[in-house]
Amino acid sequence: MRDEIDRLSLSKEEQLASYEVIDAVEAQFEGGKPSKAVVQMLLNGLPKAGSIATIASFFFSLLG
């Protein structure tokens, strides 16, 4: 997901904010049982790009 963020034409601030979101999502999954609501809220904070949306959908599907 970080590679996709790097490919987008984001400002440095937007890029750093996106990395923080990714870190928070990873922490949710590493913690054992991620919260669907928290993960969805975090993923909704990412830029609305096709590749990002596809990856975000995949993460959310893991919560199934």
N, C-alpha and C positions, 0 to 999 in steps of 0.2 A: 504494500500500500504506500510505503514511503517513496518507492520509485515512481509511482503514479503521481504523487504530490510533486515530486521533483520535475516531472514532465510538464506540469501545468505552469502557466505564466502568472504565478502568484507573487505578491509582494513578499518581502522577507518576513514581515509581521504575520501575514496570512499563512505562510509556509510553517513558521514556528508554532502558530496556534494549531494547525492541522497535525503537526507532530505530537503536540501535547494530547490531542484527542486520541490519536493512535496509541500513545503510551497508556492512556487511561483505559482504553478498550482492552489492550493486552493485559493490564493489571486485573481487570474484571475476570478474564479467562484464566489467568494464572492463580487467582484466588480460590479456585475450585468451582463454585457454582455462581456463574455470572447472573446478574439481574437483567432480565429482558428489558425492563423499563429504562434502566441506566444505560445499557448498551445502545438501545434505540435512540435515546436522547443524545448520546455522545456522537453516534454515527450521523445523526441529522445535522450536526455541527460542521461536518466536512463539506468541502466545495461540491457543488452540484455538477460533476462531470461524469460522463458515461462510464468510464472505467472505474471511477471511485464508487459510483452508485452500484455497479455490479459487485465489487468487492464487499461493500457494506451489506448488500443483500445476502451475500454468502455468509458473512459473520452472523447476521441475524438469523439465518436459517439454521445455524449450528445450535441455536438456543431452543429450537423446535419444539 
